[in-house]
Amino acid sequence: EERHETKALRQRLLVVANRLPVSAVRKGEDVWSLEISAGGLVSALLGVKEFEARWIGWAGVNVPDEIGQKALTKALAEKRCIPVFLDEEIVHQYYNGYCNNILWPLFHYLGLPQEDRLATTRSFQSQFEAYEKANQMFADVVNKHYEEGDVVWCHDYHLMSLPKCLKKHNKNMKVGWFLHTPFPSSEIHRTLPSRSELLHFVLAADLVGFHTYDYARHFVSACTRILGLEGTPYGVEYQGKLTRVAAFPIGIDSERFIRALDHPRVQDHIKELQERFKGRKVMLGVDRLDMIKGIPQKILAFEKFLEEDPYWRDKVVLLQIAVPTRTDVPEYQKLTSQVHEIVGRINGRFGTLTTVPIHHLDRSLDFYQLCALYAVTDVALVTSLRDGMNLVSYEFVACQEKKKGVLILSEFAGAAQSLGAGAILVNPWNVTEVAAAIARALKMPSAEREKRHKHNFLHVTSHTAQEWAGTFVSELNDTVIEAQLRTRQ
Ligand code: ADQ
């Protein structure tokens, strides 16, 4: 038993995701500067002490020359990262094309691209081929670095064919796959031309994980209805074995946020913000500028609220922080100008010489500024049209122990399943309902705020990112042991 424990302590976890958790900038022919991005996944895995994590993924830069590739590989090795090199054409077809133009909108119920149907249909097949090719390139790197006893954890919609590629090469490899987005109803998934292939690819894994029970159920129904397979409460029977399918709701490193609130930099930002917005209630939105986040809908609801309740016009401010993403995609550019136009109109309508009701920032904030904003907020507005989980809602709750502000949360975010009892849940498409929720939140008595906050705080601090990663990986280990036992019997 002792030997078993030492082995478990040393177990290596290969985490494969489209992007490595670093940003790499080339400073010379063989010189790279690297910065680790402290995303949720990184801190989640730092917290899992039983495993030694290695990262495999694309560094987000095109490195066509061998000298550059060698130097980057060496620099990344110090951060326990292993790069997959993708050329520009593959990135265009696989990443911008199949991942971001087809799978991302479809999984968020926005449908398949409809403009220029014929062109899309023609490019669809080549994008799907590039997707498979890119996944095979990730698999080649995993296979090269894999050692017996390692566990491999594949992440997200970018890498759906990776489990199949890995198992084809080595059927004893322990392979798990986790989806960070929603998995849509099987009726939506059915519209995808490569609907069956993708399901087969994923089913090759030993364990398939989703944020919520609903997404897991949608996946199992897609497998039963589209592939005619047998679904059970534990997963899907596939090629003589059970592919385990389950919900693993992600969390955040709540301690990191709670600790940061005492940091002098956060304290300074808090004072500045309190001074700046004295006498006004602060409402906050923090999102990547993506169609799924429902930013225009949120701002229109705020306009409706100001229209109906003139009392609040100079007593409330909405801070909308929107980080631009995928800025080279025309639809995202359209969204940016649409948001700017609405904000401009509302500020023109309800602003005065000294104040405006909406502050809209098109940029990312550093961690300290973000914590300070969460801490001074009275009402947070998360109105995603669809969202796998939504971590902003969790981060807000973690920073509200003093203020006990109100969370208005879309019923279409995975987080509605976990924070639903503490938040005010809304249908983000219903502008009237969201406007009413804003009024209710601003007037909510402190006893009710306290009760709701307590519920959410307990959830956020007990269902952490570390716990999420630990549970997934240990279940992945067990799944394989179970399968081995079954074949031995
Ligand atoms: P995202 O769509 O990126 O993640 P979310 O879960 O909200 O959405 O995480 C965003 C992260 O970026 C948060 O940690 C937030 O603090 C940070 N962030 C956002 N805007 C920022 C800004 N302006 N400045 C600084 N930081 C900002 C995907 C899925 C989600 C799922 C996660 C994790 O779409 O549904 O919850 O993965 O699985």
Boltz pocket constraint, residues with backbone or C-beta under 6 A from the ligand:
constraints:
  - pocket:
      binder: B
      contacts: [[A, 40], [A, 180], [A, 181], [A, 250], [A, 286], [A, 287], [A, 288], [A, 321], [A, 322], [A, 323], [A, 363], [A, 364], [A, 365], [A, 366], [A, 370], [A, 387], [A, 388], [A, 389], [A, 390], [A, 391], [A, 392], [A, 393], [A, 395]]
      max_distance: 6.0
